[in-house]
Amino acid sequence: MNVEDYFGSVARSLEAQSAVVSVDVLASLASDAYNGLLNVRVWFWDDSYLDLYEVVNTELEYPVRVHYSYAYLRKEQHVFRYDNAPHYPDIITFPHHRHVGIEEEVVPAEQPSLGDVLSEIVELLSST
């Protein structure tokens, strides 16, 4: 799989979500056939949005997210954010973790897939 194929698969996944109303691609940059950066803002029907940021490598025929951040905001306030920035070494899932709520409390979390993140958002949207 080359990185452009991966970018296309992400776009198709986002377009398939009925809760998504628009997708703004802020950056889709390939540094070579297998490495790239994707930065996207995904808007949902209630004006909430997901900021998706991935630095990805696809040499192994599947995507390895070297760096990632998935930040979901509603009314300009953080609901949650998953990322793998290595600044919480004491967390059991280091470097993967989750920030929860307006205070962005840090809790352990495994690396989610984009599908996991979208499912979580859809569940939150259905409860409002």
Number of C-alpha atoms within 10 A of each C-alpha: 14 19 26 18 13 20 17 11 12 16 14 11 12 19 15 10 14 10 18 20 15 14 16 11 13 13 13 15 15 18 10 11 14 19 20 23 20 20 19 19 19 21 19 20 12 13 13 19 23 25 17 21 20 19 18 22 24 19 14 10 12 13 17 14 19 13 16 21 22 24 21 26 19 14 10 11 13 19 20 22 22 24 21 21 14 11 11 16 11 9 14 13 16 17 18 24 25 23 19 17 15 12 11 14 11 16 15 17 18 15 19 16 11 14 13 11 19 20 13 12 20 16 11 11 14 8 7 6
